[in-house]
Structure formats: C-alpha cells, structure tokens
C-alpha cells in the first residue's frame, strides 16, 4: 500500500518550501541534498512528507540508539498503516571480543541480548522482503553484515494448501532455520506438535500459524489465537522466515569447513615464522575445536568469525548488509548527519584494529577481518538518493550537496531562537542559582550543561543544597535510565537537569526556558561552534528561551554560535512580522504535584 501520513498538522513555517525543494531535488536526480533545519522546526515531519511525496522505501540512520528509538516512535505516529521498523544493536550492554596488546589480556565477548530488539530486526528483514511501503529507522548497525537476502529467502519455508509435504519434513526444516520445539512453553521462535497439527509462533509480533497435515499433504493453513487456539483466519499460503538474522544453507557447510582447513596451516606458518609458537598452538586448538563442532552440530561459538569461508565470499568482498534488502531505488536519510557521518566513517578502522590484535595474538584467523562494517566508500555506493538532515551540517555534507542545501529556519509554531547572553565565570554558581530560581518561580525549567561527570555531580549537589529539585544525567547511564530521567523531567518531577557534554540532539523539552552552558570558553569538540549551536537549540521550544554562556572571554566558537543564532532569530522575527504570525507555546507533559519527587543526585 502507499505511504499515507496520519497527522492533522499541515506543513507550516519553512516546511512547505523545504519539503518541495527536497522532493524536486530527488526527482531531478540529485544524489546528495542537505536539509539544514534549525532545532524545533519539525525536521521529522518534513522527512515524513518527503517520503509520502516520493513513495519510496526509506532508511533513516541516526548515530545512537536513544535517538533511533525516538525517531521510530515519531514515524510510527506518522505512518500507522505502513510498515515502520527499528533496526539497532541487539545488545543492552556489549563487550566485543578483543585483545589488549599492552596488557596482554584477552577480553571475551560478552553482552546481554535484548530479545525485543532482536525480534524487531527479524521483523525488519521480513518486511523488506514482503512489502514496498517500508520505513526503517536504524543506528549505524545498519552497515554491519547480515545474511544475504538470497540466503534468507532460500531458507524461508513457503507453504500452500495442497502441497505434498510430510509433517516430519516440516519439523526438520523449522529446526534448520533455528526454531525450537517446545510443546509446553510456547514462545516466539518456537513450534509445538499435536499429532498432525504443527503450531508455529513467529519470532516477532503475536502471530501464530497452524499447519494441519493429512495423508502427506498440507490440508489447512490458518492464523490462530495464541491463548484459545481458535482459528482467526484461514490462509491459502504462508511464508515462515528464519528465526535468526544469520542463516547458513546446508550445502555451504562442507565447502566452508574445507576453506577454514586450508587457511589454518597458512596462518600457523606465518605465526611460527614470527616466533609466535604459543599463539600458533592456541589458534590451532581454537580452530580445530570449532571445526569439530561445525561438523557435528552445524554451528560453533563465534561462528560469525568464519563468515568469509561459510558464505563463500572472496577476501575483502563487500559484506551483505541491511542495504541489500531494500529495493534498487530507495531513500536514505541521515538524521543528525553532523554526528552520523563521522560515526559511519570511523567504524571500519575501529573494527579493523580489534581484528588485527586478535589475529596477531592467536585468537582468530585473518579471514575474521571480513566480519566487518562497510567501508565509508562502500556505504557511499550503497544508495543513490541521500538526504543529510541536521541543524549543524558538517563540511562533508555541504561539500557533497554542492549547493543543494535547503534551509528550514522558521518553526511551525513560529517560536524564535533564544536570546544568548555571556556571563563571567566568577561566582558563576551563585549567578546560575539566581537565574534558575527566577525560571522555577515562573513555572519554567532549566538545563545546565557541564564538561565532566564530576562537575555534574558537584553542581547537582549544590543545587540540592539550595533546595532546587534536580537530577544529573550522562552518557554512561543505561539507555532505559537516561530515558526515564528525561521522561521524569518532561513531567515536571524536578526543575533542573544537569547534563554532561550532551543533551545536544533529539531531546524535546518544551518546559526549558533556560540553558546554561558552563565553561563555554573552553576549547575542544564539546565547546566547538557546532556543539554550542546544538546545545543552544535546547532553548528553542519555549517562548521565553534564553541561553547563558559562562565564560571569561568570547571565543571564536562562541561568537560563531551567537552570530548564527542571531541570524536565525532575525529571519524568524521578519517572517512573523510579514505574515502576522505569533509564537505559540508547545504543549507539555506535566505531572500533578503529588508526583513531584525529591532531589535525585
């Protein structure tokens, strides 16, 4: 079905012109465009409108999982009738396999898989193979390898009513694509058997299929109710996709093992020539153990490290990724591109260093390096329609766009960029407490952005001593905990949130009228002009938005950020005068007084 947007909000401010310009650029064959949208101008809404206008499957990539989750929820709201999916790393916490050559310590792979996220990845692959109206929000994990769509389709089980098929043959095929039998505890990715009836619980969602056999044929296919077992819908056919993102056609196993056996002695010789006899003995033991398991069970721990041999790929060949599941023509949007592009650029080098250390230390064969993300150049070739989206696009995006830069400065609610003041750092905490109290008295909230966790903890403690309810937040907190603090802040359970060098992108906090940036005059990335502009953007969702830069001097980065904020504000004021529009406050999530919590330092 076509993409259909579900919102009563019509494009306003700069949105109509921006949407039209981007759509026109795509239709004219431009490969790269930049949507230079100020914070709070409705860039996600604009992206959704572009997708509707072009009717192309879309991949939205953003640089962290928190923002990916926020975008996923926004796009689900815009497209409730279409196929919107989330594709991010499955690990809540993850320690990749590594070797530290300085300490000579091997670090075992360790991580806690989030089953819900893994199910979402499976749903994504299925949707891309089954539908055209697919929008995927992904983290940079999209550039890491997965099974090829050809293998995924080949290993899928297609059933039609009347097919000649024995029940036991279906059971074997289900086991081969990683479904497990459990007649008692029936969970996603499991099947159960009752005489000539096989129930299959799809590994994502709530769908349960029933396959009934009679005389060596498929007699009936149906969707059933999970609890009652009643038939909800009869089907003429169905497709059962693998319960894993990595599938291995059985005929590949033997050639794959042979390839591993050919590579092992070559690596042993290389290590021995370098005097690494212990490392040679170790890799010999590891690989022979894995080969034995592969022969006996068809799998082994760390099986993905043999991807080159088991997939039959040539050394250094481009890995198969999520991109290969999309139609030939699709739309790629890089949200917060100023951060997402550098992340994509740097991921290969980091992975290569880890693999080199493991190989040199005798823990992996050289072919393990083919378990990798895309090279930056491979990513660039993966699609011919790329839209960079950012309030502060980087040099790469602007250069690639070659003038195809669309500005979106005027907000749908006509709110202005904040006023920016510079305050000296002498006795800055007393000054900040005074400013915060003024906002809290007016029923408003504040953000204070510092450079280190230690500063944040001390500042939060001092605010608590001043009887100001606050919390502090930093990037090392688990995702769920960070999201919980942000939700509590939006619900007015405390008046001040202290952040550590972050809170720059994708945080919608309409109650914030004051943003204080401590040590604004320090050098480095976190106080660059681009970072300052992003942080200043946190105050753009309130009619009384104000930013205080605490510094004893005005750096070039501070001046550039103030000049750009002033330019945007003047344009917004001109628009409002010309069109007779008035800034309109954003509705907030507020909590009753009984829900207000004590200081959370």
C-alpha positions in Angstrom: 0.0 0.0 0.0 1.2 3.6 -0.5 2.7 5.7 2.3 -0.1 7.7 3.9 0.6 10.2 6.6 -1.6 10.4 9.7 -1.5 13.9 11.1 -3.8 16.9 11.3 -0.8 19.3 11.2 -0.2 20.8 7.8 3.3 22.0 7.0 3.9 25.5 8.3 6.7 28.0 8.6 9.6 27.0 6.3 8.3 23.4 6.0 6.3 23.7 2.7 9.2 25.2 0.8 11.8 22.9 2.3 9.7 19.7 1.5 9.1 20.9 -2.0 12.7 21.7 -2.7 14.0 18.3 -1.4 11.4 16.4 -3.4 12.2 18.4 -6.5 15.9 17.7 -6.0 15.4 13.9 -5.7 13.2 13.9 -8.8 15.9 15.9 -10.6 18.4 13.1 -9.9 20.5 14.8 -7.2 22.3 12.2 -5.2 23.1 14.3 -2.2 21.0 17.0 -0.5 21.1 18.7 2.9 18.1 19.7 4.9 19.6 22.4 7.1 16.9 22.6 9.7 17.1 24.6 12.9 16.2 22.7 16.1 12.4 22.5 16.6 11.5 23.3 13.0 9.9 19.8 12.5 12.6 18.1 10.5 11.0 14.6 11.2 7.6 15.9 9.9 9.4 17.3 6.8 11.1 13.9 6.3 7.8 12.1 6.5 6.2 14.4 4.0 9.2 13.9 1.6 8.7 10.1 1.9 4.9 10.5 1.1 5.6 12.7 -1.9 8.2 10.3 -3.4 6.6 7.0 -2.3 9.9 5.3 -1.9 11.0 2.8 0.8 13.2 4.7 3.2 16.2 4.1 5.6 16.7 6.6 8.3 20.1 6.3 10.0 21.0 8.1 13.2 24.1 7.9 15.4 22.7 6.5 18.6 20.1 4.1 19.9 18.2 6.6 22.0 17.6 8.9 19.1 16.7 6.0 16.9 14.0 4.9 19.4 12.6 8.4 19.5 12.5 8.7 15.7 11.0 5.2 15.4 8.1 6.3 17.6 7.6 9.5 15.7 7.5 7.8 12.4 5.1 5.1 13.7 2.8 8.0 14.6 3.0 9.5 11.2 2.6 6.1 9.3 0.3 3.8 11.4 -0.9 2.0 8.3 2.6 1.4 6.8 5.5 -0.9 7.8 7.7 1.1 10.1 10.6 -0.8 11.8 13.5 -0.3 14.2 16.9 -1.8 13.4 19.5 -1.2 16.1 22.1 -3.2 18.0 20.5 -6.1 19.9 22.8 -5.7 23.0 21.7 -3.7 26.0 25.3 -3.9 27.2 28.0 -5.3 25.0 31.7 -6.1 25.3 33.1 -7.2 22.0 35.8 -9.8 21.7 39.1 -8.1 21.9 42.8 -8.4 22.8 44.7 -5.7 24.6 48.4 -6.0 23.4 49.7 -3.6 26.0 48.4 -5.6 29.0 48.4 -8.9 27.0 44.9 -9.6 28.1 42.2 -11.4 26.1 38.7 -10.0 26.6 35.9 -12.4 26.0 32.8 -11.3 24.0 30.1 -10.6 26.5 26.7 -9.0 26.1 23.0 -9.1 27.1 20.8 -9.5 24.1 17.5 -7.5 24.2 15.0 -10.0 22.8 12.6 -7.3 21.8 15.2 -5.6 19.7 16.3 -8.8 18.1 12.7 -9.5 17.2 12.4 -6.1 15.6 15.5 -6.8 13.5 13.8 -10.0 12.2 10.6 -8.1 11.5 12.6 -5.6 9.5 14.1 -8.2 7.2 10.7 -9.9 6.7 9.0 -6.6 5.9 11.7 -5.6 3.3 11.3 -8.9 1.6 7.5 -8.7 1.7 6.3 -5.1 1.2 7.1 -1.9 -0.6 5.9 0.6 2.0 8.7 0.1 4.4 10.5 2.7 6.5 13.4 1.6 8.7 14.9 3.7 11.5 18.4 2.3 12.2 21.5 3.0 14.1 25.0 2.6 12.5 24.5 -1.2 13.0 22.8 -1.0 9.5 26.3 -1.0 8.0 27.3 -4.3 9.6 26.9 -7.6 7.8 23.8 -9.8 7.9 22.9 -12.9 5.9 22.3 -12.2 2.2 18.6 -11.7 1.2 19.1 -14.6 -1.3 20.1 -16.9 1.5 17.3 -15.5 3.8 14.7 -16.1 1.1 16.1 -19.5 0.2 16.0 -20.7 3.8 12.4 -19.4 4.3 9.7 -22.0 4.3 6.8 -21.5 1.8 3.7 -23.5 2.4 0.5 -23.7 0.3 -2.7 -25.6 1.0 -2.4 -28.9 -1.0 1.4 -29.0 -1.0 2.9 -32.5 -0.8 4.8 -32.5 2.5 5.3 -34.8 5.4 4.9 -33.4 8.9 8.4 -34.5 10.0 10.0 -32.8 7.0 8.5 -29.5 8.1 9.8 -30.1 11.6 13.4 -30.7 10.3 13.2 -27.5 8.1 12.0 -25.5 11.1 14.9 -26.7 13.2 17.3 -25.8 10.3 16.2 -22.1 10.5 16.6 -22.0 14.2 13.1 -22.6 15.5 13.0 -24.7 18.7 10.4 -27.3 19.7 8.6 -26.7 22.9 5.2 -28.3 23.4 4.7 -26.7 26.9 6.4 -23.3 27.0 5.2 -21.8 23.6 7.2 -18.7 23.0 8.2 -16.6 19.9 10.5 -18.6 17.7 9.1 -22.0 18.9 6.9 -24.6 17.5 4.7 -27.3 19.1 3.3 -30.5 17.7 0.0 -32.3 18.4 -0.4 -35.4 16.1 -0.9 -34.0 12.6 -1.0 -30.3 13.7 2.1 -28.1 13.9 1.7 -24.6 15.5 4.5 -22.1 14.7 5.0 -19.0 16.8 6.5 -16.3 14.6 9.7 -14.9 16.3 8.3 -11.4 16.4 4.8 -10.0 17.0 1.9 -12.1 18.2 1.2 -14.2 15.1 0.8 -18.0 15.5 0.3 -20.2 12.4 -1.3 -23.6 12.4 -0.3 -26.2 9.8 -2.6 -29.2 9.6 -1.4 -32.3 7.6 -3.5 -35.1 6.1 -2.2 -38.0 4.0 1.2 -36.4 3.4 -0.3 -33.1 2.3 -0.8 -29.7 3.8 -4.5 -29.8 4.5 -5.1 -26.5 6.2 -3.2 -23.2 7.0 -4.5 -20.8 9.5 -3.7 -18.0 11.9 -4.9 -18.9 15.4 -5.4 -17.2 18.7 -2.4 -17.7 21.0 -4.5 -18.4 24.1 -7.6 -20.2 22.9 -6.2 -21.8 19.8 -9.3 -20.7 17.9 -8.8 -20.1 14.2 -8.8 -16.3 13.4 -8.2 -16.5 9.7 -7.7 -19.3 7.1 -4.8 -18.9 4.7 -4.1 -20.2 1.2 -0.4 -19.9 1.7 2.2 -18.5 4.2 5.9 -17.9 4.4 7.9 -18.8 7.6 11.1 -16.7 7.8 14.2 -17.8 9.7 14.2 -17.2 13.5 17.7 -15.7 13.2 19.4 -13.0 11.2 22.3 -15.4 10.3 21.3 -18.4 8.2 23.6 -20.9 6.5 22.3 -23.1 3.6 23.3 -26.7 4.5 25.3 -27.2 1.2 27.6 -24.4 2.3 28.8 -26.1 5.4 31.2 -28.6 3.9 32.9 -26.2 1.5 33.1 -23.7 4.3 34.9 -26.2 6.6 37.3 -27.0 3.8 38.1 -23.3 3.4 38.8 -23.0 7.1 41.1 -26.0 7.0 43.0 -24.5 4.1 43.5 -21.2 5.9 44.6 -22.6 9.2 48.1 -24.1 8.2 48.9 -20.9 6.3 48.3 -18.8 9.4 50.2 -21.3 11.6 53.2 -20.9 9.3 53.0 -17.1 9.4 52.9 -17.1 13.2 55.8 -19.6 13.6 58.0 -17.5 11.2 57.5 -14.6 13.5 58.4 -16.7 16.6 54.9 -16.9 17.9 54.8 -20.6 18.7 52.4 -20.1 21.7 50.0 -18.1 19.5 50.2 -20.8 16.8 49.4 -23.6 19.2 46.4 -21.6 20.5 44.8 -20.8 17.2 45.3 -24.4 16.1 43.4 -25.6 19.2 40.6 -23.0 18.8 40.0 -23.6 15.1 40.1 -27.4 15.3 37.6 -27.3 18.2 35.3 -25.1 16.1 35.7 -27.3 13.0 34.7 -30.3 15.1 31.6 -28.5 16.4 30.7 -27.4 12.9 30.9 -30.9 11.6 28.8 -32.4 14.5 26.2 -29.7 15.0 26.5 -27.2 12.1 27.4 -24.4 14.5 30.0 -23.2 16.9 30.6 -20.2 19.3 31.8 -17.2 17.3 30.6 -18.8 14.1 30.3 -15.3 12.5 34.1 -15.0 12.5 34.2 -17.6 9.7 31.8 -15.6 7.6 34.2 -15.5 4.6 34.6 -19.3 4.4 30.9 -20.1 5.2 29.5 -17.5 2.8 31.9 -18.4 0.0 32.8 -14.7 -0.3 36.1 -13.6 -1.8 38.6 -12.0 0.6 37.8 -8.3 1.2 34.4 -8.5 -0.6 31.8 -6.0 0.4 29.7 -7.6 3.2 25.9 -8.0 2.7 24.1 -5.5 4.9 20.6 -4.2 5.5 21.0 -2.0 2.4 20.9 -5.2 0.2 17.3 -5.9 1.5 16.0 -2.6 0.1 14.6 -2.2 -3.4 17.1 -1.0 -6.0 15.8 2.6 -5.7 15.2 3.8 -2.1 15.7 6.9 0.0 18.4 7.2 2.7 18.1 9.9 5.3 20.9 10.6 7.7 19.4 12.4 10.8 21.8 14.4 12.9 24.2 14.0 10.0 27.0 16.1 11.6 27.4 13.2 14.1 26.1 10.2 12.0 28.5 10.7 9.0 31.7 10.7 11.2 30.5 7.6 13.0 30.0 5.7 9.8 33.4 6.9 8.5 35.2 5.7 11.6 33.6 2.3 12.3 35.7 0.3 9.9 39.0 1.5 11.3 38.0 0.7 14.8 36.8 -2.8 13.9 40.0 -3.5 11.8 42.2 -2.6 14.8 40.3 -5.0 17.1 40.5 -7.9 14.5 44.2 -7.3 13.8 45.0 -7.6 17.5 43.0 -10.8 17.8 44.7 -12.4 14.8 48.2 -11.4 16.0 47.5 -12.9 19.4 46.4 -16.2 18.0 42.7 -15.9 18.8 41.3 -15.6 15.2 42.2 -16.4 11.7 42.9 -13.5 9.3 39.6 -14.1 7.5 37.8 -12.9 10.6 38.5 -9.4 9.4 35.8 -9.9 6.8 33.3 -9.8 9.7 33.2 -6.0 9.4 31.1 -2.9 8.7 31.0 -1.3 5.3 34.0 0.9 4.3 33.0 4.5 4.0 33.3 4.3 0.3 31.1 1.2 0.2 28.5 3.0 2.2 28.6 5.9 -0.2 27.9 3.5 -3.1 25.0 1.7 -1.3 22.3 4.2 -2.4 22.0 7.0 -4.9 19.5 9.1 -3.0 20.9 10.6 0.3 19.4 13.4 2.3 21.5 14.8 5.2 19.4 16.3 8.0 21.0 18.5 10.7 20.8 21.8 12.5 24.6 22.0 12.0 25.6 20.1 8.9 29.3 19.2 8.6 31.7 20.1 5.9 31.3 16.7 4.2 27.5 17.1 3.8 27.8 20.6 2.5 30.5 19.6 0.0 28.7 16.6 -1.3 25.4 18.5 -1.6 27.2 21.0 -3.9 24.7 23.8 -3.2 21.7 21.6 -2.8 21.2 22.9 0.7 17.6 23.6 1.9 17.2 25.8 4.9 14.3 25.2 7.4 14.6 28.0 9.9 11.0 29.2 10.7 9.3 26.9 13.1 5.7 25.6 12.6 4.8 27.3 15.9 6.8 30.4 15.0 8.9 30.2 18.1 12.2 32.2 18.0 15.7 31.1 18.5 16.7 32.1 22.1 18.4 35.2 23.3 22.1 34.5 24.2 24.0 36.1 27.0 27.6 35.8 28.1 28.2 35.8 31.9 31.6 35.7 33.6 32.7 32.6 35.5 33.5 34.4 38.7 30.9 33.2 41.3 29.0 31.6 38.4 27.2 29.0 40.6 25.5 31.8 42.6 24.6 33.5 39.4 23.2 30.3 38.0 21.1 29.6 41.1 19.6 33.1 40.9 18.7 32.6 37.2 17.2 29.1 37.9 15.1 30.3 40.7 13.6 33.0 38.5 12.6 30.4 36.0 11.2 28.0 38.5 9.1 30.8 40.1 7.7 31.4 36.6 6.8 27.7 36.2 9.7 27.0 33.8 12.6 24.6 33.7 16.4 24.8 33.1 19.2 22.8 31.7 22.8 23.2 32.9 25.5 21.7 30.7 29.0 20.9 32.1 32.0 19.1 30.8 32.6 16.2 33.2 30.6 13.8 35.4 32.4 15.1 38.5 31.3 18.7 37.7 27.8 17.5 37.1 27.6 15.6 40.4 29.0 18.6 42.3 26.7 21.0 40.6 23.6 18.8 41.2 24.6 18.5 44.9 25.0 22.3 45.3 21.6 22.8 43.6 20.1 20.3 46.0 21.6 22.2 49.0 19.9 25.3 47.6 16.6 23.4 47.7 16.3 23.2 44.0 15.0 19.8 42.8 17.3 18.4 40.1 18.9 15.3 38.6 22.0 14.8 36.6 22.5 12.7 33.5 25.4 11.4 31.5 26.1 9.2 28.5 27.4 6.2 30.6 23.9 5.7 32.2 22.0 2.8 30.7 19.6 3.8 27.9 16.5 3.0 29.9 17.7 5.0 32.9 18.5 8.0 30.7 15.1 7.8 29.0 13.5 7.5 32.5 15.2 10.7 33.7 14.2 12.6 30.6 10.5 11.5 31.0 10.5 12.5 34.6 11.9 15.9 33.6 9.3 16.4 31.0 6.6 15.5 33.6 8.0 18.3 35.9 9.1 16.0 38.6 12.1 18.2 39.0 13.0 21.7 37.7 16.7 21.4 36.6 18.5 18.7 34.7 22.3 18.8 34.7 23.9 17.2 31.7 27.5 16.2 30.8 28.6 17.4 27.4 25.5 16.0 25.8 21.8 16.8 25.6 22.6 18.3 22.2 20.4 16.3 19.8 16.9 14.9 19.7 15.7 15.9 23.1 12.3 17.5 23.1 12.0 19.5 26.4 9.3 22.2 25.9 9.4 23.3 29.5 13.0 24.5 29.3 13.3 28.3 29.1 16.9 28.5 30.3 20.0 26.6 29.1 23.2 27.4 30.9 26.5 26.3 29.3 29.3 26.1 31.8 32.9 26.7 30.6 31.6 27.9 27.2 35.0 29.4 26.6 36.9 26.1 26.8 38.3 24.6 23.6 37.6 21.2 22.1 34.8 19.4 20.4 32.2 19.9 23.2 32.6 23.7 23.0 33.0 24.0 19.3 30.7 26.3 17.4 28.7 23.3 16.1 28.3 21.8 19.5 27.3 25.2 21.1 24.7 25.7 18.4 23.2 22.3 19.1 23.1 22.9 22.9 21.6 26.4 22.3 18.8 24.6 20.4 17.5 23.1 23.6 16.0 26.5 24.5 14.2 26.9 21.2 10.9 25.2 22.3 9.9 27.9 24.9 8.6 31.4 24.1 11.0 32.8 26.8 14.0 30.8 25.6 17.3 32.2 26.9 20.9 30.8 26.9 23.7 31.8 29.2 27.3 31.1 28.1 29.5 31.1 31.2 33.0 32.2 30.1 35.6 34.8 30.9 36.2 35.5 27.2 34.3 35.2 24.0 36.0 32.6 21.9 35.6 32.4 18.1 33.4 29.3 18.6 31.1 31.3 21.0 30.9 34.2 18.6 30.1 32.0 15.6 27.3 30.3 17.6 25.9 33.6 18.7 26.1 35.1 15.2 24.2 32.1 13.7 21.6 32.2 16.5 21.1 35.9 15.9 20.8 35.4 12.1 18.1 32.7 12.6 16.2 34.8 15.2 16.2 37.8 12.9 14.8 35.8 10.0 12.1 34.3 12.2 11.1 37.8 13.5 10.9 39.0 9.9 8.7 36.1 8.9 6.4 36.7 11.9 6.1 40.4 11.1 5.4 39.8 7.4 2.9 37.0 8.0 1.3 38.3 11.2 2.2 35.1 13.0 2.7 34.8 16.7 4.9 32.3 18.6 2.8 29.6 20.2 3.9 27.6 23.2 4.3 23.8 22.8 2.0 21.7 25.0 3.9 20.0 27.8 3.7 16.7 29.7 3.1 17.9 33.3 2.7 15.9 36.5 0.4 16.6 39.4 2.1 18.0 42.5 1.8 14.6 44.3 4.2 13.1 41.7 7.0 15.6 42.3 10.0 13.6 43.6 12.9 14.7 45.8 16.3 15.7 44.5 17.9 12.8 42.5 21.7 13.4 42.8 
